[in-house]
Amino acid sequence: MGTTITGWGSALPDKVVTNADFASYLDTSDTWIVERTGIRERRFGGSTAGLAEQAARVALECAERDPATISYLLLATTTPDWTIPATSSALHAALGCGGGAFDLNAACAGFVYALVVADSLCRTTPGTNALVIGSDTLSRVTDQRDRATAVLFGDGAGAVVVEHAPGESLIVAHDLGVDGSAVPILNAPIGGTIYMEGREVYRRAVRAELNSITAVLEKSGLGPEDLALFVPHQANVRIIEAVNERLGIPMEKTAIVLDRTGNTSAASIPFALCEAAGEGRIKAGDLVLLSGFGAGMTWASAIIRWGVAGPQA
């Protein structure tokens, strides 16, 4: 037996923050930011649970699924609204979900981690399903006076509904990992703001993502030419370009949203996936590569088989 995605949805706050807004009080410019990151604007506002609820409601409607029938709610986030309890508890109540709920923190790789877990939970038991959400509000933990980090991060959410289904599984192959020695180069202590050693993060991120993608391609017996779409973590377009060049994946087969969202951590991959699905860039049976990296340093890659039963654009 297998699994499939039956619905998707995303959400962004209303407040748009442009590069010009930062240039008005920081020693930076639109040109400087775009050349180094590819980011032109990002969104600020809302709570992690609030954005997650918006995205989840769209995904549930797309899947034609009553929230009370949900078996599992998985919230990938690195910016919970509370220390105690899990943010997924409040989200579960707001949505009126059934079943269990829990948070998962694997930083920017969190959504792929959660998707792999959801696939495992639903694959072997008929009638089960999972609401998988990536939601982060990084503006709350970013020093807006720090030029090295302020321009990079934004807030947002993306969600999918995974259901048990006959046939093949959603996850064709996956690779999850972490290198805890990298904690000092990207972190935010409790009550503090994000600290990042940009050059070292770039170096390690490219290496980690390349190794992880190579691992899933080898496990699946597939090559880059077999992929319909690559959905990378939306941290920096230069990282995406470097990975694509070394793997031989053309940019036109890559989902890019960071120019409008910035780095939204666990929300970045599901948001980009949802946009691609809504635009009809993927169809039933297509193979899609998801790959992310984040603080920790965590990494996660998965090749999924797209098989949405919901509406196509």
Residue pairs with C-beta under 8 A, 6 or more apart in sequence:
1 123
1 124
1 126
1 164
1 165
1 166
1 167
2 123
2 164
2 165
2 166
2 167
2 168
2 169
2 170
3 118
3 119
3 122
3 123
3 162
3 163
3 164
3 165
3 169
3 170
3 171
4 162
4 163
4 165
4 167
4 170
4 305
4 307
4 308
4 309
5 160
5 161
5 162
5 163
5 170
5 304
5 306
5 307
5 308
6 62
6 63
6 64
6 65
6 129
6 161
6 162
6 163
6 308
6 309
6 310
7 59
7 60
7 61
7 62
7 63
7 64
7 65
7 160
7 161
7 308
7 310
8 58
8 59
8 62
8 158
8 159
8 160
8 161
8 270
8 273
8 274
8 277
8 278
8 308
8 310
9 54
9 55
9 56
9 57
9 58
9 59
9 60
9 61
9 62
9 158
9 159
9 274
10 55
10 58
10 156
10 157
10 158
10 159
10 267
10 270
10 271
10 274
10 275
11 51
11 52
11 54
11 55
11 58
11 156
11 157
11 158
12 43
12 51
12 155
12 156
12 157
12 261
12 271
13 43
13 44
13 45
13 46
13 51
13 155
13 156
14 43
14 45
15 43
15 44
15 45
16 41
16 42
16 43
17 41
17 42
17 43
17 44
17 154
18 30
18 40
18 41
19 28
19 29
19 30
19 33
19 34
19 39
19 40
19 41
19 151
20 30
22 28
22 33
22 147
22 150
22 151
23 29
23 30
25 145
26 145
26 147
26 150
26 151
27 147
28 147
28 151
30 40
33 39
33 40
33 151
34 40
36 236
36 238
37 151
37 152
37 236
37 237
37 238
37 258
38 236
38 237
38 238
38 240
38 256
38 258
38 259
39 151
39 152
39 237
39 258
39 259
39 262
39 263
40 259
40 260
41 259
41 260
41 262
42 153
42 154
42 155
42 260
42 261
42 262
42 264
43 154
43 155
43 156
43 261
43 262
44 139
44 154
44 155
45 139
45 155
46 137
46 155
47 81
47 137
48 75
48 77
48 79
48 80
48 81
48 87
48 135
48 136
48 137
48 157
49 81
49 87
49 90
49 91
49 94
49 135
51 135
51 137
51 155
51 156
51 157
51 267
52 75
52 77
52 87
52 91
52 133
52 135
52 157
52 159
53 91
53 94
53 95
54 157
55 133
55 135
55 157
55 158
55 159
55 270
55 274
56 67
56 91
56 95
56 131
56 133
56 157
56 159
57 95
58 159
59 131
59 133
59 159
59 160
59 161
60 66
60 67
60 70
60 95
60 131
60 161
62 161
62 310
62 311
63 161
63 163
63 309
63 310
64 310
65 129
65 161
65 163
67 95
67 96
67 97
67 98
67 131
68 96
68 97
68 98
69 98
69 129
70 95
70 97
70 98
70 99
70 129
70 130
70 131
71 98
71 99
71 100
71 121
71 122
71 127
71 128
71 129
71 130
72 99
72 100
72 101
72 118
72 121
72 122
72 128
72 129
72 130
72 131
73 88
73 91
73 92
73 95
73 97
73 99
73 100
73 101
73 102
73 130
73 131
73 133
74 88
74 101
74 102
74 104
74 114
74 117
74 118
74 130
74 131
74 132
74 133
75 86
75 87
75 88
75 91
75 101
75 102
75 103
75 104
75 114
75 133
75 135
76 103
76 104
76 105
76 106
76 110
76 111
76 113
76 114
76 132
76 133
76 134
76 135
76 266
77 87
77 103
77 104
77 105
77 110
77 134
77 135
77 136
77 265
77 266
78 105
78 107
78 108
78 110
78 136
78 138
78 265
78 266
78 294
78 295
79 136
79 137
79 138
79 140
79 141
79 265
80 86
80 87
80 103
80 105
81 87
81 90
82 90
83 190
86 101
86 102
86 103
87 103
88 101
88 102
88 103
89 101
91 97
91 101
91 133
92 101
95 131
97 131
104 110
104 113
104 114
104 117
106 113
106 114
106 176
106 178
106 266
106 294
106 296
106 298
106 300
107 265
107 266
107 294
107 295
107 296
107 298
108 233
108 235
108 263
108 265
108 266
108 268
108 292
108 293
108 294
108 295
108 298
109 176
109 233
109 266
109 292
109 293
109 294
109 296
109 298
109 299
109 300
110 134
110 265
110 266
110 292
110 294
110 298
110 300
111 132
111 134
111 158
111 266
111 267
111 268
111 269
111 270
111 290
111 292
112 174
112 176
112 269
112 290
112 291
112 292
112 300
112 301
112 302
113 176
113 298
113 300
114 132
114 133
114 134
114 266
115 132
115 160
115 162
115 170
115 171
115 290
115 302
115 304
116 171
116 174
116 176
116 300
116 302
118 130
118 132
118 162
119 162
119 169
119 170
119 171
121 128
121 130
122 128
122 129
122 130
122 162
122 163
122 164
123 164
123 169
125 164
126 164
127 164
128 163
128 164
129 161
129 162
129 163
129 164
130 161
130 162
130 163
131 159
131 160
131 161
131 162
132 159
132 160
132 161
132 162
132 270
133 157
133 158
133 159
133 270
134 157
134 158
134 159
134 265
134 266
134 267
134 268
134 269
134 270
134 271
135 156
135 157
135 158
135 266
135 267
136 155
136 156
136 157
136 264
136 265
136 266
136 267
137 155
138 153
138 154
138 155
138 194
138 263
138 264
138 265
139 153
139 154
139 155
141 188
141 192
141 193
141 194
142 149
142 150
142 152
142 153
142 193
142 194
143 149
143 150
143 193
143 194
144 150
146 193
148 196
148 198
149 193
149 194
149 195
149 196
151 262
152 235
152 236
152 262
152 263
153 194
153 262
153 263
153 264
153 265
154 261
154 262
154 263
154 264
155 264
155 267
156 261
156 264
156 267
156 268
156 271
157 264
157 267
157 270
157 271
158 267
158 268
158 269
158 270
158 271
158 272
158 273
158 274
159 270
159 274
160 270
160 273
160 274
162 170
165 307
167 307
168 305
168 307
169 305
170 304
170 305
170 307
171 302
171 303
171 304
172 220
172 222
172 287
172 302
172 303
172 304
172 305
173 216
173 217
173 219
173 220
173 222
173 302
173 303
174 216
174 219
174 300
174 301
174 302
174 303
175 212
175 213
175 215
175 216
175 219
175 299
175 300
175 301
175 302
176 299
176 300
177 208
177 212
177 298
177 299
177 300
178 296
178 297
178 298
178 299
179 204
179 208
179 296
179 297
180 296
182 204
182 295
182 296
182 297
183 295
183 296
183 297
184 197
185 196
185 197
185 200
185 201
185 204
185 297
186 194
186 195
186 196
186 197
186 201
186 294
186 295
186 296
186 297
187 194
187 195
187 295
188 194
188 195
188 295
201 297
202 236
202 238
202 239
204 297
205 235
205 239
205 293
205 297
206 239
206 242
206 243
208 293
208 297
208 299
209 232
209 233
209 239
209 243
209 291
209 292
209 293
209 299
209 301
210 243
210 246
210 247
211 299
212 291
212 293
212 299
212 300
212 301
213 243
213 247
213 289
213 291
213 301
214 247
215 301
216 289
216 291
216 301
216 302
216 303
217 223
217 224
217 303
220 303
222 287
222 303
224 247
224 248
224 249
225 248
226 287
227 249
227 253
227 287
227 288
227 289
227 303
228 253
228 281
228 282
228 283
228 286
228 287
228 288
228 306
229 253
229 254
229 255
229 276
229 281
229 282
229 286
229 288
229 289
230 244
230 249
230 253
230 254
230 255
230 288
230 289
230 291
231 254
231 255
231 269
231 272
231 273
231 276
231 288
231 289
231 290
231 291
232 239
232 240
232 243
232 254
232 255
232 269
232 272
232 290
232 291
232 292
233 263
233 268
233 269
233 291
233 292
233 293
233 294
234 240
234 256
234 257
234 258
234 261
234 262
234 263
234 264
234 268
234 269
234 271
234 272
235 258
235 263
235 268
235 293
236 258
236 263
237 256
237 258
237 259
240 251
240 254
240 256
241 251
243 249
243 291
244 250
244 251
244 254
249 289
255 272
255 273
255 275
255 276
255 281
256 272
257 268
257 271
257 272
257 275
258 268
261 268
261 271
264 271
265 294
266 294
268 292
269 290
269 292
273 288
273 290
276 282
277 306
277 308
277 312
277 313
278 313
279 313
280 312
280 313
282 288
282 306
283 306
283 312
284 306
284 307
284 308
285 305
285 306
285 307
286 305
286 306
287 303
287 304
287 305
287 306
288 303
288 304
288 305
288 306
289 301
289 302
289 303
290 300
290 301
290 302
290 303
290 304
291 299
291 300
291 301
291 302
292 299
292 300
292 301
293 299
293 300
